[in-house]
């Protein structure tokens, strides 16, 4: 995760950058783009990450079949994990209201997760390569 002005950025293996804006963010005093924090918790490669619409959480997903929810501010700790896919989780998105996380995995399913309850609320089967 990187911070530039009031903007938070995160990236995984694909180097695709996700952004969340916080106007009260810490101002950078350098042009160096070094990470200010490394979030560690996945047992393997991370394939995707997404910011909550309000920018207060970051969700990550990867080869270890887990979805991890991180607090973006303060201690930047892992506050929840969702399990239920039997294959690597390839992508992740938040709903526009931030109450649901959508994931897709190599087990050919799409899952909907309740963010506050930390549980899968729907499993859609039948996707193919």
C-alpha positions as CSV (number, residue, x, y, z in Angstrom):
1,X,0.0,0.0,0.0
2,X,1.3,3.4,-0.8
3,X,0.1,6.9,0.2
4,X,0.5,10.0,-1.9
5,X,-1.1,13.1,-0.4
6,X,-4.6,12.1,0.5
7,X,-4.6,9.0,-1.8
8,X,-4.2,5.4,-0.8
9,X,-2.9,2.9,-3.4
10,X,-2.5,-0.8,-3.2
11,X,-1.2,-3.3,-5.7
12,X,-0.7,-7.1,-6.0
13,X,1.2,-9.4,-8.4
14,X,-0.4,-7.9,-11.5
15,X,0.8,-4.4,-10.5
16,X,-2.7,-3.1,-11.1
17,X,-3.1,-0.2,-8.8
18,X,-6.3,0.3,-6.7
19,X,-7.0,3.8,-5.3
20,X,-9.0,5.3,-2.5
21,X,-9.1,9.0,-1.7
22,X,-8.9,10.5,1.8
23,X,-8.7,14.3,1.8
24,X,-7.5,14.3,5.4
25,X,-4.6,12.0,4.5
26,X,-1.0,12.4,5.6
27,X,0.9,14.7,3.3
28,X,4.1,13.2,1.8
29,X,7.4,15.0,2.4
30,X,9.2,13.1,-0.3
31,X,8.8,12.1,-4.0
32,X,9.9,8.6,-3.2
33,X,7.2,6.0,-3.8
34,X,8.2,3.5,-1.1
35,X,5.5,1.5,0.7
36,X,4.5,2.8,4.1
37,X,3.2,-0.5,5.2
38,X,3.2,-4.1,4.0
39,X,0.2,-6.2,4.8
40,X,1.1,-9.8,5.5
41,X,-1.4,-12.6,6.0
42,X,-1.9,-14.6,2.9
43,X,-0.2,-17.9,2.7
44,X,0.6,-17.5,-1.0
45,X,0.4,-15.1,-4.0
46,X,-2.2,-12.3,-3.9
47,X,-4.2,-12.0,-7.2
48,X,-6.5,-9.1,-6.4
49,X,-7.4,-6.3,-4.0
50,X,-10.2,-3.8,-3.7
51,X,-10.9,-0.8,-1.5
52,X,-14.2,-0.3,0.3
53,X,-16.2,2.5,-1.4
54,X,-15.5,4.8,1.7
55,X,-11.8,3.9,1.7
56,X,-11.8,2.5,5.2
57,X,-11.1,-1.2,4.3
58,X,-9.0,-3.1,1.8
59,X,-10.0,-6.6,0.8
60,X,-7.4,-9.0,-0.7
61,X,-7.7,-12.4,-2.4
62,X,-5.3,-15.0,-3.6
63,X,-4.0,-18.4,-4.3
64,X,-4.5,-19.6,-0.7
65,X,-8.3,-19.5,-1.4
66,X,-8.8,-16.8,1.3
67,X,-10.3,-13.3,1.3
68,X,-8.8,-11.1,3.9
69,X,-10.3,-7.8,5.1
70,X,-7.8,-5.2,6.3
71,X,-8.3,-2.0,8.3
72,X,-6.7,0.7,6.2
73,X,-6.1,3.2,9.0
74,X,-4.4,2.9,12.4
75,X,-2.7,-0.4,12.9
76,X,-3.6,-1.6,9.4
77,X,-4.5,-5.0,10.8
78,X,-6.3,-8.0,9.4
79,X,-9.8,-7.7,10.9
80,X,-11.6,-10.6,9.1
81,X,-11.1,-13.5,6.8
82,X,-13.5,-15.3,4.6
83,X,-13.1,-18.9,3.5
84,X,-15.2,-21.1,1.2
85,X,-13.7,-21.3,-2.2
86,X,-12.0,-24.6,-3.1
87,X,-9.8,-22.9,-5.7
88,X,-7.6,-19.8,-6.0
89,X,-9.5,-16.5,-5.7
90,X,-8.7,-14.6,-8.9
91,X,-10.6,-11.3,-8.5
92,X,-12.4,-9.3,-5.8
93,X,-14.8,-6.3,-5.8
94,X,-16.9,-4.4,-3.2
95,X,-20.6,-3.6,-3.9
96,X,-21.3,0.2,-4.3
97,X,-22.7,0.3,-0.8
98,X,-19.7,-1.6,0.7
99,X,-21.9,-4.2,2.4
100,X,-21.0,-7.1,0.0
101,X,-17.8,-8.5,-1.4
102,X,-17.9,-10.4,-4.7
103,X,-15.2,-12.9,-5.5
104,X,-14.5,-15.3,-8.4
105,X,-12.3,-18.3,-8.2
106,X,-10.7,-21.2,-10.2
107,X,-13.3,-23.5,-8.6
108,X,-15.6,-22.0,-11.2
109,X,-17.8,-20.2,-8.7
110,X,-18.7,-16.6,-7.9
111,X,-19.3,-15.9,-4.2
112,X,-21.1,-13.0,-2.4
113,X,-19.9,-12.3,1.1
114,X,-21.5,-10.2,3.9
115,X,-18.8,-7.8,5.0
116,X,-20.1,-7.3,8.6
117,X,-21.1,-10.9,9.3
118,X,-18.0,-12.3,7.6
119,X,-20.0,-15.1,5.9
120,X,-20.8,-16.2,2.4
121,X,-24.3,-15.3,1.5
122,X,-24.5,-16.7,-2.0
123,X,-22.5,-19.2,-4.2
124,X,-23.0,-19.1,-8.0
125,X,-21.8,-22.2,-9.8
126,X,-21.3,-23.0,-13.5
127,X,-18.7,-20.7,-14.8
128,X,-16.2,-22.2,-17.2
129,X,-12.8,-21.2,-18.6
